[in-house]
């Protein structure tokens, strides 16, 4: 897990949202799957956002902020679940943001990407930073959750989140929510079902990942308004946290179980942790070997004092500070 060193001036502010990330140029311009992207954000050192040039900076930062809030729900600058951090990082999790469905960039990406880190994608016109996660306006929460859940949680907690039939608590709960186990979409769902997804292209595992999304956003209260309740009723009936808690008791027990370190607060599109962690000398929002090199250069070349390099806050940059930075890299939990 990596910790962030963030100040209020480190990020960019658009509209009402404060997001302490910076958009960079594409770090893989020669990669066959990535050459069409021009904008890039590395989120908490475990998930990458790649976007086409036509996607506004505001929208790119919104995607980054939502991802960060879902991963670091207490906003202390660190991913809440170290196992999830490791899984996303090892699978090189990423969220591609395309101009539109079927864009040349999207086609190129689909034809050339062969990794394990993608589970969803976003299009420019389904991102609305002013309405984070609001059904019909902003799909960012949904698609980012799909990525985090599918690339991360399914692997690290298989007995709870595996997507195959009869394989986990999740699928047991979904079978109850659908009124029975249906490997394919039934012609009609039983009257007692409260989850009745009817997309014929969505297989059982797809149904399970969608079900997990609906459960999480119900739990977080994101669906709790009349317009949303009426709009989603044909697919999902539990639009309020209270109705979800009283009806889907199995999923409620999972989402409220602190062992899984799942989000407990809905993201609002603002991400700028107030806690400042020293050690990020180059200001790239992670502590790594580059910071060690910069710290050594400060000592050797007698450069100006740098607060971020002064790990023990003694007013002097010396070998003790370098040792502490190295320890954080080797044992991130100590950061």
Backbone torsions as a table, in degrees:
resi	resn	phi	psi	omega
1	UNK	NA	139.1	179.8
2	UNK	-111.6	147.0	178.4
3	UNK	-104.1	150.3	-178.9
4	UNK	-101.5	146.0	169.5
5	UNK	-112.0	103.8	-171.1
6	UNK	-129.8	135.4	171.5
7	UNK	-117.5	168.1	-176.8
8	UNK	-64.7	-20.8	-179.8
9	UNK	-93.6	-0.3	-174.9
10	UNK	-78.3	-24.1	-175.9
11	UNK	-106.4	-169.4	177.7
12	UNK	-115.9	142.7	-178.1
13	UNK	-114.5	124.2	178.3
14	UNK	-128.2	140.0	178.2
15	UNK	51.1	-128.7	-178.7
16	UNK	-93.1	-6.3	-172.2
17	UNK	-97.1	140.2	177.6
18	UNK	-111.0	117.7	-175.2
19	UNK	-129.9	116.3	-177.8
20	UNK	-95.5	61.2	169.6
21	UNK	-131.5	158.9	176.3
22	UNK	-119.9	138.5	177.6
23	UNK	-80.6	131.2	179.4
24	UNK	-115.1	169.5	174.7
25	UNK	-75.6	159.3	-178.8
26	UNK	-57.8	120.1	-179.8
27	UNK	-78.6	-8.1	-179.6
28	UNK	-126.4	56.2	-175.1
29	UNK	-66.2	-19.8	-179.1
30	UNK	-99.8	-0.6	178.3
31	UNK	-74.4	135.1	-175.1
32	UNK	-60.4	-32.4	-179.4
33	UNK	-86.4	-18.3	-170.7
34	UNK	-115.0	-4.5	-172.2
35	UNK	-63.6	-21.4	-176.9
36	UNK	-84.3	-6.9	179.4
37	UNK	-91.2	147.5	178.0
38	UNK	-122.5	-16.1	-177.6
39	UNK	-118.0	145.6	-172.8
40	UNK	-150.5	138.7	172.1
41	UNK	-136.3	130.9	174.4
42	UNK	-95.8	118.0	-175.2
43	UNK	-103.5	115.9	175.1
44	UNK	51.6	28.5	175.2
45	UNK	60.2	25.0	-179.9
46	UNK	-144.8	-6.0	176.5
47	UNK	-147.6	134.3	-177.3
48	UNK	-105.3	140.7	173.2
49	UNK	-109.8	120.1	175.5
50	UNK	-114.4	132.5	-178.3
51	UNK	-137.5	149.5	175.1
52	UNK	-71.6	160.5	-176.4
53	UNK	-63.0	-27.3	-177.7
54	UNK	-75.9	-11.6	178.5
55	UNK	-82.8	124.5	-174.9
56	UNK	-62.9	154.0	177.2
57	UNK	-59.0	-38.1	180.0
58	UNK	-58.4	-42.7	-178.6
59	UNK	-72.6	-37.1	177.7
60	UNK	-63.0	-44.5	179.4
61	UNK	-67.5	-31.2	176.7
62	UNK	-63.4	-44.1	178.2
63	UNK	-61.2	-43.2	179.2
64	UNK	-63.0	-41.9	-178.8
65	UNK	-65.2	-43.6	179.6
66	UNK	-62.6	-43.9	177.9
67	UNK	-59.8	-44.4	-178.9
68	UNK	-64.5	-41.8	-179.4
69	UNK	-65.8	-37.7	179.3
70	UNK	-70.4	-32.3	179.6
71	UNK	-84.7	-36.2	-178.1
72	UNK	-120.6	72.5	-170.5
73	UNK	-68.5	-26.3	176.5
74	UNK	-88.1	-1.4	174.3
75	UNK	52.2	50.3	174.7
76	UNK	-102.0	5.9	178.5
77	UNK	94.1	3.2	-178.5
78	UNK	-132.2	143.5	174.6
79	UNK	-59.7	131.0	-173.6
80	UNK	-65.1	-34.4	-177.1
81	UNK	-112.6	109.7	-177.1
82	UNK	-64.7	-32.2	177.4
83	UNK	-66.6	-39.9	177.2
84	UNK	-65.0	-42.8	176.7
85	UNK	-55.3	-48.9	-177.7
86	UNK	-64.3	-39.3	-178.2
87	UNK	-68.7	-44.2	178.7
88	UNK	-64.6	-41.1	-179.1
89	UNK	-66.5	-43.8	-177.6
90	UNK	-68.3	-30.1	178.1
91	UNK	-89.0	0.2	-179.4
92	UNK	53.1	54.9	-178.8
93	UNK	-59.3	142.0	179.2
94	UNK	-154.0	156.4	176.2
95	UNK	-123.0	108.6	175.7
96	UNK	-81.0	139.2	178.3
97	UNK	-120.8	113.6	-174.6
98	UNK	-103.6	160.3	178.6
99	UNK	-63.4	-42.4	179.6
100	UNK	-164.5	166.1	179.4
101	UNK	-63.4	123.1	-179.9
102	UNK	84.4	15.1	177.5
103	UNK	-63.9	157.0	177.3
104	UNK	-54.2	-36.8	179.2
105	UNK	-66.4	-41.6	178.7
106	UNK	-62.5	-43.4	178.9
107	UNK	-63.3	-41.6	179.6
108	UNK	-64.8	-42.3	179.8
109	UNK	-62.9	-47.7	-178.8
110	UNK	-62.4	-33.6	-177.9
111	UNK	-78.9	-21.1	-172.9
112	UNK	-117.6	-18.7	-178.5
113	UNK	-77.5	131.2	179.7
114	UNK	-134.4	26.9	179.5
115	UNK	-91.0	-170.1	-178.1
116	UNK	-117.2	12.2	-171.6
117	UNK	-101.6	2.3	-177.1
118	UNK	-113.0	130.9	176.7
119	UNK	-130.5	-8.0	-178.0
120	UNK	-161.0	171.3	177.8
121	UNK	-146.5	162.0	176.9
122	UNK	-123.1	150.5	173.2
123	UNK	-113.9	151.3	-173.9
124	UNK	-51.7	-44.1	-172.9
125	UNK	-80.6	1.0	177.3
126	UNK	-110.4	19.5	178.0
127	UNK	-116.5	123.1	179.0
128	UNK	-135.1	98.4	-177.5
129	UNK	-60.3	-20.6	-178.3
130	UNK	-80.6	-12.2	-178.4
131	UNK	-135.9	67.0	-173.2
132	UNK	-55.0	116.8	174.9
133	UNK	75.6	-0.7	-176.3
134	UNK	-68.2	127.3	-175.7
135	UNK	-56.8	131.6	178.4
136	UNK	86.3	-10.5	-178.2
137	UNK	-118.7	-44.1	-175.8
138	UNK	-135.0	111.2	-178.7
139	UNK	-90.7	6.0	-173.3
140	UNK	-60.9	-47.1	-179.1
141	UNK	-60.0	-43.7	-178.7
142	UNK	-61.4	-51.4	-174.1
143	UNK	-71.1	-35.8	177.0
144	UNK	-68.0	-40.6	176.1
145	UNK	-60.6	-43.1	177.7
146	UNK	-54.8	-43.5	-178.5
147	UNK	-65.9	-50.0	-178.8
148	UNK	-61.5	-44.7	-178.4
149	UNK	-67.0	-49.3	-173.1
150	UNK	-72.3	-45.4	-178.2
151	UNK	-78.1	-27.0	-175.7
152	UNK	-108.7	-71.6	-170.3
153	UNK	-60.9	-38.1	-178.6
154	UNK	-59.0	-36.4	-177.8
155	UNK	-82.0	-39.6	-173.7
156	UNK	-85.0	-22.2	177.1
157	UNK	-129.4	63.6	-172.4
158	UNK	-63.2	-35.8	-178.8
159	UNK	-67.8	-19.8	178.7
160	UNK	-98.5	-40.4	-169.3
161	UNK	-118.8	6.8	178.1
162	UNK	-58.2	147.2	-171.3
163	UNK	-97.9	-11.0	-177.1
164	UNK	-76.2	154.6	178.4
165	UNK	-56.9	138.6	175.5
166	UNK	59.5	30.3	-174.3
167	UNK	-115.7	-10.9	-173.3
168	UNK	-159.7	170.4	175.1
169	UNK	-65.2	-36.1	178.8
170	UNK	-57.5	-50.0	-176.9
171	UNK	-71.3	-30.5	173.9
172	UNK	-61.7	-45.6	179.8
173	UNK	-65.5	-39.0	-179.6
174	UNK	-65.6	-39.3	178.8
175	UNK	-60.7	-36.3	176.2
176	UNK	-69.3	-43.1	-178.4
177	UNK	-64.3	-28.4	-179.8
178	UNK	-93.5	-0.2	179.6
179	UNK	78.1	19.8	-179.7
180	UNK	148.5	170.2	178.5
181	UNK	-92.3	115.4	180.0
182	UNK	-121.6	112.7	179.1
183	UNK	-71.8	-24.5	174.4
184	UNK	-126.6	165.2	179.9
185	UNK	-65.7	123.9	179.6
186	UNK	-76.3	161.9	176.3
187	UNK	-62.6	-38.9	177.1
188	UNK	-144.1	137.9	175.9
189	UNK	-84.1	149.7	176.0
190	UNK	-59.7	154.3	-177.7
191	UNK	-60.5	-29.9	-177.3
192	UNK	-78.8	-6.8	-178.5
193	UNK	-72.0	142.1	172.9
194	UNK	-115.5	-4.6	174.2
195	UNK	-123.0	111.1	-176.1
196	UNK	-134.8	64.8	177.2
197	UNK	-67.5	133.8	-172.1
198	UNK	-124.9	22.6	177.4
199	UNK	-79.4	112.2	-175.7
200	UNK	-66.4	-18.1	179.4
201	UNK	-83.5	-6.4	-175.6
202	UNK	-96.8	113.6	-179.8
203	UNK	-80.2	-173.9	-174.4
204	UNK	-59.8	-44.9	-179.1
205	UNK	-66.5	-37.2	175.0
206	UNK	-61.9	-42.9	177.4
207	UNK	-59.2	-38.6	-177.8
208	UNK	-68.0	-41.2	-179.7
209	UNK	-70.1	-33.3	175.1
210	UNK	-68.1	-39.9	178.6
211	UNK	-61.6	-42.4	178.8
212	UNK	-61.4	-40.1	176.9
213	UNK	-60.6	-50.4	-178.3
214	UNK	-59.1	-40.7	-179.5
215	UNK	-63.2	-45.1	-177.4
216	UNK	-64.3	-47.1	-176.8
217	UNK	-71.2	-27.8	172.8
218	UNK	-66.7	-46.7	179.9
219	UNK	-58.8	-38.5	-177.6
220	UNK	-82.4	-8.2	178.7
221	UNK	83.4	13.6	-176.5
222	UNK	-72.1	-23.1	-177.2
223	UNK	-95.1	3.0	-166.9
224	UNK	-83.0	66.1	170.3
225	UNK	-150.6	155.3	-172.8
226	UNK	-60.3	-41.1	-179.1
227	UNK	-61.0	-45.6	179.9
228	UNK	-66.9	-45.9	-179.8
229	UNK	-55.0	-44.5	-179.7
230	UNK	-70.7	-35.3	-175.7
231	UNK	-73.8	-27.4	-175.7
232	UNK	-105.3	0.1	-172.3
233	UNK	-57.7	-30.8	-179.3
234	UNK	-71.8	-14.9	-179.1
235	UNK	-115.2	-39.7	-174.0
236	UNK	-145.2	126.7	-172.7
237	UNK	-98.3	-16.9	-172.3
238	UNK	-93.9	76.7	-171.3
239	UNK	-88.6	-10.3	178.7
240	UNK	-111.9	151.4	178.0
241	UNK	-58.9	-37.0	-178.1
242	UNK	-66.9	-43.6	179.4
243	UNK	-66.8	-38.1	177.7
244	UNK	-63.7	-46.1	-178.2
245	UNK	-62.1	-40.3	-175.8
246	UNK	-81.4	-22.0	-175.1
247	UNK	-101.3	-53.6	-177.0
248	UNK	-97.6	72.5	-171.5
249	UNK	-67.4	-31.2	-179.9
250	UNK	-67.2	-49.3	-179.2
251	UNK	-68.7	-34.2	177.3
252	UNK	-60.9	-41.6	-179.1
253	UNK	-65.3	-33.1	177.7
254	UNK	-70.1	-49.8	-174.5
255	UNK	-67.6	-27.6	179.7
256	UNK	-91.6	-2.5	179.2
257	UNK	-78.5	115.0	-175.3
258	UNK	-67.5	-14.3	178.6
259	UNK	-62.6	-29.1	-178.1
260	UNK	-87.9	-11.9	177.1
261	UNK	52.7	41.4	178.0
262	UNK	-80.6	160.1	-178.9
263	UNK	-57.9	138.3	177.3
264	UNK	-114.8	-7.4	177.6
265	UNK	-131.2	140.3	-179.3
266	UNK	-69.5	137.6	176.6
267	UNK	-67.8	145.8	-179.7
268	UNK	-118.7	5.7	178.5
269	UNK	86.8	1.7	176.5
270	UNK	-109.0	127.7	177.3
271	UNK	-144.2	105.6	179.0
272	UNK	-156.8	77.4	-175.7
273	UNK	-52.1	136.8	-179.0
274	UNK	-81.6	-24.2	179.7
275	UNK	-72.3	125.4	-178.7
276	UNK	-103.3	124.1	178.4
277	UNK	-108.5	123.8	178.2
278	UNK	-72.4	162.7	179.2
279	UNK	116.1	-25.0	179.6
280	UNK	-87.6	77.5	-171.3
281	UNK	-68.3	-36.3	-177.6
282	UNK	-90.9	1.3	174.1
283	UNK	66.3	32.8	179.4
284	UNK	-98.5	13.9	175.2
285	UNK	71.9	17.2	172.3
286	UNK	-150.2	154.9	178.6
287	UNK	-103.2	117.9	-174.4
288	UNK	-148.3	-170.8	-174.8
289	UNK	-62.4	-28.0	177.8
290	UNK	-61.9	-36.5	178.1
291	UNK	-68.9	-35.5	176.0
292	UNK	-61.2	-46.2	-179.8
293	UNK	-61.8	-44.9	179.2
294	UNK	-62.9	-39.9	178.7
295	UNK	-63.2	-42.6	177.5
296	UNK	-62.7	-41.2	178.6
297	UNK	-63.1	-36.6	177.5
298	UNK	-60.4	-41.1	-179.5
299	UNK	-70.8	-49.9	-175.5
300	UNK	-65.1	-42.5	-175.2
301	UNK	-93.3	3.1	179.5
302	UNK	52.8	48.0	-179.3
303	UNK	-75.6	172.5	-178.2
304	UNK	-60.4	151.2	178.6
305	UNK	-56.8	137.1	179.4
306	UNK	-127.7	115.9	-176.1
307	UNK	-58.3	-38.5	-177.6
308	UNK	-67.9	-21.1	179.1
309	UNK	-88.4	-15.2	-176.4
310	UNK	-88.6	80.8	-172.3
311	UNK	-62.9	-37.6	-178.3
312	UNK	-97.5	7.9	174.9
313	UNK	49.4	50.8	178.0
314	UNK	-108.4	7.5	177.9
315	UNK	82.3	2.9	-178.3
316	UNK	-133.2	137.2	174.5
317	UNK	-97.2	115.1	-179.0
318	UNK	-145.0	-170.8	-174.2
319	UNK	-62.8	-26.3	178.2
320	UNK	-63.7	-36.4	178.1
321	UNK	-68.5	-39.6	178.8
322	UNK	-63.1	-40.5	179.3
323	UNK	-61.3	-41.2	-179.6
324	UNK	-66.4	-38.6	177.7
325	UNK	-63.8	-44.1	178.9
326	UNK	-61.6	-39.6	179.4
327	UNK	-63.4	-37.0	177.8
328	UNK	-64.8	-41.2	179.5
329	UNK	-64.5	-43.2	-177.8
330	UNK	-75.0	-31.0	-179.2
331	UNK	-134.9	78.4	-173.8
332	UNK	-53.9	-30.4	-177.4
333	UNK	-62.7	-18.5	-177.9
334	UNK	-82.4	-9.0	-174.3
335	UNK	-70.1	NA	NA
